[in-house]
Amino acid sequence: MRIAVIPGDGIGIDVTAEAVKVVRAVGRVFGRTFDLEMLPYGADYFLQTGISLPPNGYAMLRDQFDAIYIGALGDPRIPDMRHARDILLGTRFELDLYVNHRPVRLLDERLCPLKNRGPEDVDFVVFRENTEGVYVNVGGRFKAGTPDEIAVQEEINTFKGVHRIVKHAFEYAEANGLKKVLMADKSNAMTQGHALWQRVFAELSAQYGGVEASHMYIDALTMQMVKNPAQFEVIVTNNMFGDIITDLGAQLQGGLGMAASGNLHPGRTSMFEPVHGSAPKYAGKNVANPVGAILSAALMLDYLGLKQEAAAIEAAVKQSVVSKNGTAEIGGTLGTKETGDYVARLIERKDMKDRTDAEQTKN
């Protein structure tokens, strides 16, 4: 399998190296060959060349690779972050990666900021519409910089866009034995665009009789995520709301450094990334938590159909977190590189593979 790797900026470079290390380790254990092509695009490349991606960059990523892995992007030397928008948002839009897949899974009770909540209470997935909403940048500014300035930012919702993300949520639930899908909107205030979400959700829910469909306004959902996250299995919502609640979800599982994500167009080349920032002041200091980056790689392998390999990575990461063999963020004393080494060693132990095989057989 051929995978494009764009390490990014800052600590993105540090944690991507550990994700790559773990992917290579699982490949050795399971007899898989991964062609990981390291691409140079990022802040340094942009500052040297003025180019975020080459003219055929999006087509190259789509046509020449099975998946794309991107590290955190962002550098204060580029104040408008043009390169980050071109690489990250550009890839999402140009490849039509309409599903943002964010698992919210707590690995150890001590990492959750909520009292008396364990892994059984924080285990759900959020599907965020990834190509519409306010992120399409429709609007403008009039009389900018004056007391009469007007700024307009439009939210775009299409039937196609809403239908396919809601359908994906129901199909995921059905395929994974989950029984509940919740849709969140703000249709009591945003009565035009979100009426479309209401209609599509009602029509599709009728087609999935084995799945309980429910609805919450987004403000009520944020309260309920804090009050009782155990009630959720699958949540689907729009671009902006999904952006916000997935960060809340990340905090429930221990912080952004623990969170994985995928940007998908099912059946096509898709992109995977940890969701934390580039944190330039920590770059190269061997202190960044690589868990989110490694779990994003596991999500990528699962998407590519390598479920045993993905499960082996997830099991090793969980053991690393529970045993505190990680960075300070998870209560450990290891550096970034040493955490990656520890996870890779766990995967390479035969007993880890045997346990994973037994678990897959049991399931």
N, C-alpha and C positions, 0 to 999 in steps of 0.2 A: 504494500500500500504506500502511496506517495502522499506525504503530508507537507504542506508549506508551513514554515515556522517563522513568524515575525516577532522577535523577542521584545521589541518596543523600547521603552525608555526607563531610566531610573531603575527601581527594583524589579521592573518587568523583566529586565535582562537576567537578574539574579534568580528569580523564581522560575522563569521559563527554562533555565538550564537544569533545574531540578526536575521539572515535569518531563523534559526530554530524557533525562537520566532514568527516570522511572519507566517511561515508555520503552526504552531500550532494554531495561531489565525484564519487563514482562514479555517482551518479544523473545528474549533468549529462553525464558522458562517455557513458553508455550510454542516455541518453534515458528514464530512469525517474523517476517522480514518487513521492517518499516524503513522506507526511504524518506528520511527527515531532511528536507532541504531548508537550510538556514538562509533567510532572505535579509538584506541589509536595511530595509526601510524603517525609518524612525527619525528622531530629532537630528542626530548627527548626520545622517545621510541627507536630510532636507537642508540643513545648514550648509553642507558642502556643495550641493547640486541644485537646490531650489526645487527639487522634485519629491513629492510625497510617494507616488507610485508612477511607474512608466506609463506611457500613453495606452498601452495594451494591458495594463496591470490587472484590471478586474477580470478581463477575459482570460488572461493567463492563469489567475487563481482558480477560476471556474473550470477551465477546460483541461488543465494539466495536473490537477491534484484531486485526491479523494476527499481531503479535508484541509481546513486552514486553522492554525493555532496562532493566536495573537496574545502577546503580553501587554501589560499596562502601557498606555501611551500618555505623554504629556511632559513638557519641558519648559521651564520659565524663560529660556532663551528665545522661545517662539510664543510671544504673548497671546496671539490670537488662536494658537493651537491648530493652525490650519492643517498641518500634517496629520494630526490625530483625527480631525474630522474627515479628512480625505480617506485615510486608511480604514478607520473603524466604521463611521457612519456611511462612508462611500461604499464600502464592501457590503454592508447590510442592504443598502438601497439598490446598488447595481446588481447584486446577486439575488435580490428579492427574498431575503432571509426573513420571512414574515413571522416566524415563531421565535420569541425569546423564551428559552427554557431555563427556569431557575429552580433547582431543587432546594428546599429548606429542610435540612436534616441535622438535628443536634446529635453530636457524637458522644458527648460526655456532659452529665448534669451540671458539673461545676462551671461550665462555660456559659450556661444560660443565665441572663440577668433576671429572669423571673424566678421567684421562690417556689420550691417544691415542684419543679418541672424537670422531667427526664426525657431521654430520647423517644420514648413512646408518646410523648405529648407534642413534640415538635418534629413532624415528619409529613410534609406536604410539598406540593409543587405548584409554582405559579407560571402560567403562560401569559406572556405580555405580547400584545400586538406590536410588531416591531418596525413597520414601514409606513405608518400613517400617523394620525393624531396631529399634535402641534409640532412634531419633529420634522414635518415636511417643509417648514419654514415659509409658509404662505402668509403674506402680510407685508407690512412696511412701516416706515416712520415718516412723518410729515412735520416740517418745521423743527427738525431735530436740534437740540441744544438751546431752545428758546422756551419761555414760559408757556407758549401755546403748543408745545410738542404733543403729537398724537402718535401712539404706537399701537399697531394692530397685529395680532398673531392669531391666525385662524386654525381651528382644529378640523382636520379632514377625516371623515369616516365614509368609507364606501361599502356597499353591500358585499362586494367581493372580499374586501379586507376583513370585515367583521365576520362574515360567514366562515371563511377558511380558518381563522384562529379559534373561533368557538367550536367548530367541527373538530379541529385537532384536539382540543381539550377533552371532548366527549370520547373521541377515538382512543386517546391515551388512557383515559379512565377504564374504558371497556377492555382494552388490550392488557392492562396491568392489574385487573381484578379489583379496581377501586369503585366505590359505590356512590361517591358524592362529587358533584361539580358545582361550584359557586361562581356566578358572574357578578362582578362589581362595576357599577357605573355611578353617575350623578344625574340620573334622568329626572329627578325632581327639580333640578335647577337648569340643567343643560338639556332642554326639552326637545331639541331638534335632532342633533347628532346622536344622542343617547337613546332616543326613541327607536332608532335603527337597531341598536344593541338589544333593546328589549324585544323587538319583533323577531330578530334572528334567533335569539336565545330561546324564545318560546317555541318557535318552529322546529328548531333542531332538538330541543329537549324531548319533544314528542316522539322523536325517532329512536330514542335510546331509553327504552322502558326500564331497563335494569339499573339505570343510574338516577339517583336522586338529584334533581336540579333545584337550585335555590339562588336567591339574589340578595345582595346587600348594597346599600349605598356605600361609597368608598370611605366616607368618614366613619360610618358604623363598623365597617370591616377593620379599620385600623384599631379601633377600640377592642374589638373581639379578638384580634390577633394577639393583643397583650393580655386580655382577660382569660382566654381559653383557646390557645392555638390547636389543641387536640381535636377540635371539631372539624378541622379542614383536611381535605385530601387533595383536591384539585381546585385551583382558583384561576379564572381567566378574566382579563381586563384589558383596558386600552394602553396605549404607549406611555403616557405620562403617569397614570395611576400605577401601572405596573412597575415603572422605574422607582417610584416612591416606596411601594409596599415591599418590593424585593429587598431594598436596603433595610427596612424594618425586619423582614424575615432573616436577613443575614445576621442582624444583631441578636436575634433569638437563638441562632446557632453558634454564636461566639464571636461575631464580628465579620467585617468584609474579607478579612484574610482567610476565612473558612469557606467562602462562598464560591461555587462553581457556576458556570453558565454556558449555554450554547445558543447560537443564532442559526436557526434552521430553515431550510426549505426542504421538507421531507422528500427523500429520493434524489436530492441533488447535493453537490458540494456545499458544505456548510462550515461555519466558523465557530470556534470555541475560545473562551477567554476567561481568566479570573476577573473579578469585577472591582477589585480595589484600585486605588490610584497608583501613580508611578513614584510618589514619595522620594523625589530626587535627593533629599538630604540624607537618606538612608542607603542610597545606592552604593553597592560595592563594599558595604560594611558587614556583610554576612549576618544580618539580623532580621531580614524580612521573613515572614511566615509563608512557606511555599504550599501550604495545604490546599488553598483554593486553586492554585495553579495545577497541582497534581490531580485534584478531583475534576477539574475541567478536562484534563487529558483522559481521565476515566470516562467521563461523559462522552467525549469524542469517540473513544473505542466502542462504547456501547452503541452509539449511533451508527458506527460502521459495521455493526453486527457481531463484534467481538465481546460477547457478554461475559464469558468466563474471565477474560483478561481484565475487563473493567471491574468485575467483582473482586478479583485478586488485589487490584490497586485499592479499591475501597476498603477491603478488609485490612490491608496493611496500614492504610492511613488511620483507620479507627484504632488499631492497636497502638500506633504511634501516639495518637492523641490521648487515649485512655491511660497509657503508661507514662505520659508526660515526657516522651522522647521527641521533643520538638523545640521550637523557639519559645522565647519568653511569653509571647502572646497566648500560648496554651499552657503556661505554667512550667515549661521545660527550661533546659539550660543549653540546648544545642544551637548551633548556628544554622543558617539557611542550607549550606552545603551538607552539613552533618545530618540534618533532618532528611534531606533527599537520600543520602547514603543509607540511613536507617530504614526508610521505607523500601528502598531497592533491595536491601539485604533480606528483609522480611519476605518479599515476593520471591526471592531466589531460593529461599528455604523450601525444601521439598514438602515439609509438613504443611506449609501455608497453601501450596498448590493442592495437596491432598484434601485439606479441609474445604477449600473452595469447590473442588470437584464433588465432594460429598454433599455440600450444601446445595449445589446446582442440581444434583440427582434427586435430593429430597424434595426440592421445590418443583 
